[in-house]
Amino acid sequence: MDEFKEGKNYKLSIIHQDHNGRGIAKFNRYPIFIPYTLPGELIEVKITKAKKNYAEGLPEKLITVSKNRVKIPCDYFYICGGCDIMHQKYEDGLHMKKRNLLELLYKFGKINIKLVKINDVVSSDDIYNYRNKVTFHVKDNKIGFYKYKTNDLINMNKCLIVNDVFNKILKVIKKNLKNSGITQITMRCGEYTNEIMVILKTDKDIDEKFYNSILKIDENIKSIYQLKNDKYKLLCGQKYIHDNLLDKKFQISPDSFFQINTKQAEKMFSRVLKYIDENDTNILDLYCGIGVISIIVSNNKRNIIGVDIVSNAIKDANTNKKINKVKNVEFINQDVSNVLPIIKKAKKNLNVIILDPPRTGIDKNSIKIINDLLPKKLIYISCNPVTLSRDLRELSLNYDIKEITPFDMFPLTHHVESVCLLIRK
Ligand SMILES: C[S@@+](CC[C@H](N)C(=O)[O-])C[C@H]1O[C@@H](n2cnc3c(N)ncnc32)[C@H](O)[C@@H]1O
């Protein structure tokens, strides 16, 4: 489009917000995507990219301000890009997430959203300090996150959405980083146990003095690891930390997945529990991680199989089984796409399949086998509405989508998690 030139400024009206939280302006039918802006605003925009079918820009000046804009409490908001809807009233952000979910279900899933019960987004009690895990990058004595769409590191003093204890540790570590060779620092914390794990990524040997100094920062630091060549080496303390979910206790390894907003995860798993009844005695929990869902839904009348590709996650799952004194649950360390053909061949009788895949969704062949296995009920948990919609399109050949509930697992960002109940036609 010739009208828009990179590097030039234009006055544009924001008419909509896309599923990445960016404002959309239109010139004739040509869309311009501008982060940190809201519908109803008139903005002076610098165009950063002008392509044939779309352009991108950054706001230079707010001319008319939306009543849904709030004061931004973070010093890094316009450069970091992590909390991309922090400028939006919380309730309005929730409406945006639901609206975008509906649009994506229709666009990529061809789902008749009028026939599905789609609930409002379940809000998070905490919108700050909710993350129980963070990874800060380190370069040239700077520590923080990368600037939006660049490799430039922002030198940060704190992040408002992570557990505040990580900010305290960040401040102290920052003073001692020189010549440490550290390129990344990951911290994890149990929301209910307060146990902290620190993981230092570096190819250099780490001085005992250095990690002992970290240990002294907070009495709850229980475990310090080094990550070198993709391998985790325990430097001091315990091998694991723990956290609780719905009164069950879980052991977490440095590389195991654990839901990052613990309290919101409890609300989400309560929904999963609600969907399972006394007739559901044979359950397959695919992408099970450290066994959280299997263990939460287990009782002595149910047989459950959990599957995950990460071996440490399955080791944790087996320990979690013992910690919670759970029986009739078996965990398999495998790729879901390898396990499903075996289950199909064995003609296993299944009542429910629970699916909680990564952002990429479920691979095509696995979807095909699920459509062959045809259990009465599917419960699909997804952190990516685009791949969810794509997969629901295939699954809705044999299933009615009964209910979808979005959960605000990642407040102040555009991300949304959804739990879907599907019943065989
Ligand atoms: C979103 S997490 C869900 C974990 C678990 N349900 C929970 O809530 O704690 C996705 C999980 O899928 C696993 N995973 C990714 N690709 C996989 C595959 N092809 N086969 C099996 N597991 C896979 C990851 O290791 C991760 O634990």
The ligand as an SDF file (V2000), in Angstrom:
LIG
                    3D

 27 29  0  0  0  0  0  0  0  0999 V2000
    0.4200  -27.2680   28.9880 C   0  0  0  0  0  0  0  0  0  0  0  0
    1.4440  -28.4920   29.6970 S   0  0  0  0  0  0  0  0  0  0  0  0
    0.2230  -29.3610   30.6390 C   0  0  0  0  0  0  0  0  0  0  0  0
    0.7190  -30.1390   31.8290 C   0  0  0  0  0  0  0  0  0  0  0  0
   -0.2900  -30.6090   32.8420 C   0  0  0  0  0  0  0  0  0  0  0  0
   -1.5430  -31.0080   32.2880 N   0  0  0  0  0  0  0  0  0  0  0  0
   -0.4790  -29.5720   33.9280 C   0  0  0  0  0  0  0  0  0  0  0  0
   -1.4910  -28.8600   33.9350 O   0  0  0  0  0  0  0  0  0  0  0  0
    0.3990  -29.4350   34.7870 O   0  0  0  0  0  0  0  0  0  0  0  0
    1.8170  -29.4760   28.3270 C   0  0  0  0  0  0  0  0  0  0  0  0
    2.6320  -30.7090   28.6020 C   0  0  0  0  0  0  0  0  0  0  0  0
    2.7470  -31.4160   27.3770 O   0  0  0  0  0  0  0  0  0  0  0  0
    4.0020  -32.0790   27.3590 C   0  0  0  0  0  0  0  0  0  0  0  0
    4.2310  -32.4230   25.9350 N   0  0  0  0  0  0  0  0  0  0  0  0
    4.5460  -31.6000   24.9130 C   0  0  0  0  0  0  0  0  0  0  0  0
    4.5590  -32.2760   23.7500 N   0  0  0  0  0  0  0  0  0  0  0  0
    4.2430  -33.5670   24.0370 C   0  0  0  0  0  0  0  0  0  0  0  0
    4.0830  -34.7440   23.2550 C   0  0  0  0  0  0  0  0  0  0  0  0
    4.2460  -34.7380   21.9420 N   0  0  0  0  0  0  0  0  0  0  0  0
    3.7370  -35.8870   23.8840 N   0  0  0  0  0  0  0  0  0  0  0  0
    3.5690  -35.9100   25.2250 C   0  0  0  0  0  0  0  0  0  0  0  0
    3.7080  -34.8220   26.0180 N   0  0  0  0  0  0  0  0  0  0  0  0
    4.0280  -33.6640   25.4360 C   0  0  0  0  0  0  0  0  0  0  0  0
    4.9460  -31.0880   28.0090 C   0  0  0  0  0  0  0  0  0  0  0  0
    6.0670  -31.7610   28.5360 O   0  0  0  0  0  0  0  0  0  0  0  0
    4.0460  -30.4820   29.1070 C   0  0  0  0  0  0  0  0  0  0  0  0
    4.2170  -31.1550   30.3290 O   0  0  0  0  0  0  0  0  0  0  0  0
  1  2  1  0
  2  3  1  0
  2 10  1  0
  3  4  1  0
  4  5  1  0
  5  6  1  0
  5  7  1  0
  7  8  2  0
  7  9  1  0
 10 11  1  0
 11 12  1  0
 11 26  1  0
 12 13  1  0
 13 14  1  0
 13 24  1  0
 14 15  1  0
 14 23  1  0
 15 16  2  0
 16 17  1  0
 17 18  1  0
 17 23  2  0
 18 19  1  0
 18 20  2  0
 20 21  1  0
 21 22  2  0
 22 23  1  0
 24 25  1  0
 24 26  1  0
 26 27  1  0
M  CHG  2   2   1   9  -1
M  END
$$$$
